Amino acid sequence: MTMNKPTREDAWKLLCRYNQSESLIKHALSVEAVMRHMARLRGEDEEKWGVIGLIHDLDYERFPEQHCKKTEEILRDEQWPADYIRAVVSHGWGLCSDVEPISELEKVLYAVDELTGLVTTAALVRPSRSILDMEASSVKKKWKDKRFAAGVNRSVIEKGCAMLGMELTTLITDTILGMRTAAEAIGLAGAVHCPQAAH
């Protein structure tokens, strides 16, 4: 019997069962936060978008060579709904999956997955090490430097932007705003500085 509607708790337990890497868990939380933000902006189902964001890289730590394919297997075994599975698999379109993002949810996931990595790296090189005081212009400055966050596939982000009919700056801004809602959990709330002692 298919699970009716997976909860965040279902997704979190599954994520933690297959992933121990702090960076991968922070990435999952980043994408979840952005997906929830994007759903709110569009009047969509925030819980569904968030759950799909949280689980999207489920197989990456244990099965990097079978990325997306293994997640599909695991979610089928867990009896997740077909539309959730399809959405997750579509984020690897053209890289490790031939499932093209069609729905708005799928297009957003495809566009923001790589972008959260670039935003995270840009935040960590700031003096504040925080996303709370960062704007899209900081990320745009790093965009053309291909050595910066070299693992980020910028062409995927551009393709995602085109699919959504969005400007890159708008997508970056929305991604930053979404990630700010999880700043503490993803380690981007900034360095804590002790106030100067009064003399």
Summary of the structure (lengths in Angstrom):
residues: 199
radius of gyration: 17.0
end to end distance: 69.3
largest distance: 69.3
contacts: 632
relative contact order: 0.14
helix: 58%
strand: 2%
